[in-house]
Amino acid sequence: MIRVYLTPFAALVLAGLSLAQEPKTEPASPDPAPEKAAEKPATPAPASADETKWVAFVGGEVWTVTGPRLPGATVLVKNDKIVRIGGDEMVLPTGTKIVDCKGKHVVPGFIAIASRNCLGVRGNTVREKAKDRVDPFTEYMLMALGSGITTAHQGQGGANEMFGGLFGAPQGFFSGSPRGVLGGVIAKLTYGTIEGYEVRDPAAVYMTLEGNTGNEIQETVDALQKARDLVTKRKEWIQAVRDGNKEAKEPKDEESIEALARCLEGELPLFMQASTAKDIRKVLALSDRFAAAMILHPAMEAWTCMGEIGSRPIGLVLCPRGLGGRAARPYRDLLRDGPHGWSIETAAIAGRTGVPWATTTLSTGIVTGLLAGRDVLTMSIEAAFAVRGGAKPEDALASITITPARMLRIADRVGSIEVGKDADILVMDREPLDYRAFVDLAYVSGVERYDRRVVPFWNHIPADRTKPPSAPWHPYGIWSNVRELPESAGSER
């Protein structure tokens, strides 16, 4: 079969493992799933403490991301965790729910490293947890699930939306301060419930060097120095406690400094806003001085100094299609004689240099009107554009799965299909970077949260799109007869 991508580079080549399609089951077989009639999936009842739920994804091509592709494999889930991956030698427990994936692709849930709307909250603070203000029934969350997103990071609000960088420098995906701001949330898209919603809140620290003055840069240096000193003092305090010093007191500092110390110790990610090569080199100097791992965004000119980035513990958040606008395009500034601006090859250069990169979109929100098609619902298409710029397809898939998981310090739970990880699993009708692919099913922590057949966003599109639809699609649904109203209807006021 020919796989069609947005790019001629599109054939994903990973080692396959030949596995039979039918696993064995114990004598009792599970009842078939009942036909669903509701337009939205029912909210699943939480399992009791002594109840074990088994789900098996059988016969699909499993994209593990961190390992080989496994054709015809079975993924067995116990409650919320993946417990086994195998083939026909696997014996399924009695009562296992079988998800028939023959002819389909089983993929780990996508991770939105920068998002807005899809978690059902508007901003958040350290004082007020996102789970206390989430609307788990928002249709935005359901739409994001339908696009494959199962985990999302909503950080401090940036200014990168559709026209953020139209006539000036491209804006970052997150806002920050010279001293750093602790905030954001990482959460699962648990549509219908808040059980299992929160992954980490607050999520990270956000700083900026973009356009900072000398005083602001010194403020950043001072904050990082205080954080480094705090790390040293804490190590000394821990050693004193171990030595039996009962009078040793735990060192304390203000909230932002303590948060930065957690970043320096690798507990929290540190997002640093920098776009031009000049500002990126400032960040690299800080990374060297304080031995700090950082995540750069939007890193528009990173391609001009990727060799320097590659020798440091730095990751990138990239929009492969650029952020738009005059300043984001290369060789447009007549006052600059060196390479500058945005390049579609940035991700490819990062991959060749060994720099980890995660894909984000032009708009980190969900757009239902005007310029739809470049928002957070198109992450897989954005990753495919990176392939068009020369990136490896496997790196592009990793950029929306395991790479953002590693950057967010949650790769022990999500980002790949591996034993022991959360059962965040997509069943797709085509390869994940195929622009025609749809998510048929989305499971979050082992629970079905989205079924394309019954959710009205895309269920009018037939599974077999090689044939014309049997009936025309009515975009107004039950209001299709609105066109048949007499001309005088509604004329009275």
N, C-alpha and C positions, 0 to 999 in steps of 0.2 A: 504494500500500500504506500502511496506517496503521501508524506506528511507535508502540509502546506503551512509555511510560516510567512511572516512579514518580510522575510529575508532569504537570500539564496544560501546563507550559511546554515540553514536551519536543521540539518540532520543531527539529532542528539545521538552520540555514540557512547554507550556505557556497556560494560560487560554484562551479559544476560545469564540467567541461571535457568535451565530448562526444568520446569516443574509441571507436574500433572495438574489438571484442573479440578478434579473432584476429591476433596478430602473425605476421609472416613468419619462416620459419626457413630456414636453409641446408640443402642437400640431405640431409645425414645427420640423422636424427631420433633423439632419445634413446629408449632402451628404456623401456617402461612400468615403473613401480615394482612390484616383486613384492608379492604379498599377504603381509601380516604375520600371524604366528600367535602370537607371544609376547605375554604380558600387559603387558610393559614394553618400551619402545623399546630396541633394541640400542645399545650404546655405539659411536658412530661412530669409525672409524679415522682418525687424523689424516692430513691430506693431506701428501704429500711436497713437498719444496721446489719441484720443477719441475712439480707437478701443479696445474692450474687447474680449479676447479669452478664451474660456472655453474648458477644456479637462477633461474627466471622465475615470478613470481606473475602469472597471466594472467587477465584478464577480470573481476576483482573491482572493487568500489567502494573506491578507495584514499583513506584518511583521512590526509593528509599532516600535519595538525595545524597546521603553520606556514604552510600555503598552502591552496589550494582543495581540495575533494573532487573526485576524478577518477573518474567512472563508467567502467567497462569498460577500465581502464588496465592496463598491464603494468609491473611492477617487476622490473628485472634485477639480479641479485646476482652478483658475482664474488668467489669465496672468502668473505670475511667482510664485504665492503662493498657498499653499494648504488652501482651505477655508472650506471644510467639509469632514467628513468621516462618512459613514452610510450605509444603506441598501436599501430595497425596498421602504421605506418611503420617500426617497430623490427624489425630483422633479428637473430634470436637466433643465437648461436654454435653450431656443431655440438656435439652432445652435451649441450645444455642440459637440465636436469631441469625439466619443466613441472609447475607446481602449478596445477591448474584451480580458479580462484576464482570462477567464474560464479555469480551469485546470492549471493555472500558478501561480507564486508567485510574489507579488508586494513588493519590498524591497527598503529601502532608499539607495541612492547612497553611494558607499564606499568612505572612506576618507583615502588617503595615507599620513600618518604622516611624512614619509620620502620618497622623490621621486627625480628622475632625469630624464630628457627627456620629460616626458609626458605633461609638461606645455608649451613646445615649446620654452623655453628659456635656454640659457647656463649661469648659474650663474646670479647674479644681485648684484647691489650695492645700497646704500641709495641714491646716486646721480643720478642713472639712473634706472627708473622704468621698471619693467618687461613688462608691457603692451606696452611700446614703442619699445620693441625688440622681441615681441612674433611672432611666425609664427603659425597662427591659422589653417593652412592647413597641418601641419605636420602629417604624418601617425602615428607617435608615439602617438599623442594625440588620434587619432582614435582607435588605438590598446588598449590604456588604457581605453577608454570608453567601448570597447568591453569586457574588463575584469571587468567592473563594477565601475571603479573609476570615480567620478564626481567632486571631489574636491581634491586638492593635495597641500602639503606643500613642497617647495623646499628650503632647508636651506643652510647654509654655507657648502661647499663641504667637505664631510668626506672622509676617506680612507678605507672604509669597503668593497669595491667591491670584486669580487670573491675570490681573493687570499690575501686580506688585512691582515688577521691574520694567515696566514699559518704557520709561524714558530715563531711568537712572540705573544705579547698580542693582543687581538682583538681590532680593531680600532673602534672609534665611528662613528655614522651615520652622525654627523655634526662636522665640525672643529670649534674651538673657541680659545679664548685667556684667560690668567689669569684675565684680566680686563673686559672681555666681548666684544663681537662684535655684533653690531646691523645690521641685514640684513635679507635675505631670503624673500620669497613671498608666500602667500597663494592665490590660484586662482581657478576658475572654469574651467572645460574643455569645453569651449564654441566653439567647432569645427566649423570653418567657419566664425567666427566673433570675435572681441574683445569686443563687447557689453556685459557687465555683467561679464567680465573676472576677474577683480581684486577683491579679498575679503579683503586682507590687505597687504600692501607693505610699509615699511618693516614689516616682520612677527614676529620676536622674537629677543631675545638676546641669544648668544651662549658663554658658558664658558667651561673651562676644568680644572680638577684637576688630570687627568690621568698622572702619572709620574712626576708631578711638583716638583721642588726643593723648599727648604725653602723660598728663596726669592720670587719665583713665588706665593707660597701660601700666603705670606704676602701681595703681590700685589693684590691678590683676596680679602683678608680681607679688605685692605684699600679701594678698589673700592666699596665694599658693604657698608662700613661704610660711605663713602662720599654720596652714594645714600640714605642711611637711614637719614643722616643729611639733605639732600636736601628735602626729603619728609617732615621732621619736619618743615623746614623753609617755605615750600610752604603752609603748613597748617596755620602757623602763619601769613603768608602774606595774605591768603584768609580771615582769621578772621579780620586782620587789615583793609582790604578793606571794609568788611561788617560793621566795626565800624566807617567807614567814614574817615579813614586816607588816604588823597589824596597823601601824600608823600611816601606811602609804595611802594617799588620797588619789582617786581617779581624776586625771586632768580634764578640764572642761573648757569650752570656748563657745562663742556665739554660734547660732544654728548654721549659718552659711559656711563657717570655717569647719565645723564638725562634718558637714555634708561633703565638703571638698576633701577632707581627710579620708572619708569612706571611698571617694573616687580614687585617691592615690593608692589606697590599699586594694583596689580592684573590686570592691563590693558594688559600687554604683558606676554607671557610665557617665562620662563628662562630655557633653555636647558643646562644641566650640564653633561659633559662627565666624566664618572667614571665607571670602570669595576670591579676591585677587591674589595673584602670586605673592605680592608684597606682604599681604596680611597672613597668608598661609605660612610664609617663612617666619613670621613672628611667632606663630603657634608652634612651629617646629623647634624654635629656640626655647620656648617655655617647656615643651615636652622633654628636651634634653636636660634642661636645668633642674627640673623637678621630677624626672623619671616618671612622667605622667602619660598614661594612655588616654587618647582623645578621639572623638568622632567629629570630623569636619563636615560642615554643611554651609552653603550649598556647593562650595568647592568648585566653582565654575572654571577657574584657571588651574586646577590641579594637574591637568595634563601637561602643563608647561614645566612642572617641577616634580614629576612623579618619582624620579629616581631618588630625590631627597626625602620624599614622604615614605618611600619603601624601606628605608633604613630605620624607621621609627615605629613605635606601636600605635599607629594612626589608622583609622578606618574612615571611609567616605560615605556620605549619603548623597546620592546622585539622582538627578532627573535626566535620563538619557536624551530626551528631546529638548533639553534646555528649558530655561524659565521664560523664554521669549523676550521681546523688547530689543532695542537698539544696542544697549550695553552688553547684552548676553551673546552677541554674535561675534565671531572672530574678525580681526583686521578691519574693524570699522572706525576705530579711534585714530585719526590721522596724526595725533600728537604722540602716539606710542609706536616705536619702530620694531619692537620685539613681538613674539607670539603672545596673544592675549585673547580674552573672550572665551566663549563656550565652544566645545567640540563634541560631536557625536561619538568620537573615538575615545573619550575619557575613560569609559568603563573598560574598553579593550586594553588600553595602556595600563590601567590599574591591574588588570588580570595578569598581564605579562610581567609586571613588576612585583607581583605578590602582595599588592595592597588590597585588603578586603573592602568590598563596596556593596552597599544595599540600595535597592531601587525604591524611589518614591515618585510621585506624580506631580504634574504642574500645580494642580490644586489638591490640597490634602483633605478637602471636604468631599461632600457628595452633591453634585450639581444635577438638578432635575429639569433645568430649563436653560435657555440661552446657549452657552458653549459647553454642553455636555460632551463627554468623550475623552477628557484629559484630567479626570478627577481620580479619587482613590479607588474607584471601581474598575479602573483599567490598569492595575498594577502589572498583570501578566503581559499585556500588550506593550507597556512601557519597557518591561524587561526584554521583550522581543525586539524592540528598537535598539537596545544595547547590542543585540546580536547583529543587527543590521550595520552597526558601527564597528563590527569586528570582534565583539566579545564572544567567548565560548558559550554555547548553549547551556552547558552544565553550570557555568558560573552565573549565567543569567537566572536560571531556576534557583540556584542557591541564594541569589540576591533578594528573593522574596520569601525565603524559607529559613535555612539554617544560618545564613550570614547575619540578618537582623536579629535572630535569636541570640547569637553569640555577642553581638554588639550590646544588646539589652541585658546581658547576663542572665538569660533564661533558657539557654540551650540544653540544660539538663532536663527540661520539660517538653519543649516544643521545637519545631524546625525540621524534623526528619521523622521517618518511620523507622523506629528502633525499639527493641524490647526495653521496657521500663519507662518509656516516655508517655506523655498524655496522648490519649486516642483522639487527636484532632486530625480528622481524615476527610478528604474530598474524594468523591467518585465523579470523574469527568468523562465526557463522551469522546474527547479527543486529547491529544497530547497537551500538556499544560501551557505551552507557549504558542500553540496554534491559535491564531486570532479568531477562528470559528468555534473554539471550544466553549462548552457550557458546563457549569457545575450542576450535576444531577442531584447529588446528595451532599450535605455537609454535616459531619459529626463533630461535636465539640465535647471533649472529655467523655467520649463514649456514648453520647446522647445525640440522637438525630435532631438537628435544629433547623434544617432546611431541606425541602423536597421540591424540586422544580416542577413536578407534575401538579402540585396543588397550590403553589404560591403564584399569584397572577402576574408577576413582573415579566417573566419570560416563558411561561408555560404554553403560550400560543405558538411558539416556534417548534416545529416538529423535530423529533429526534433524528429522523432520516431526512436530511436536508438535500439529498440528491434528487428528491422527487418534489414536484410542486405540491403545495398544500391542497388538501381535499376540499377545503372551504375557505373563502376569503376571511381575512382577519378584520374584525371590527374594532377599530381603535377606541371607540367610546363604550365598549362592553354592552351592558344592558341598555345604555342610552343611544344605541345605534339608530333607533327610529327617530332621533331628533331631527334628521334631515327630512322626514316625511311630514313634519308639522306644517300646517297651513301657513302661508306667508304672513297672515294677520296675527298669528300666535305671538303673544308677548308684546304687541304693539301698544296695548293700553297700559297706562302708568297710574 
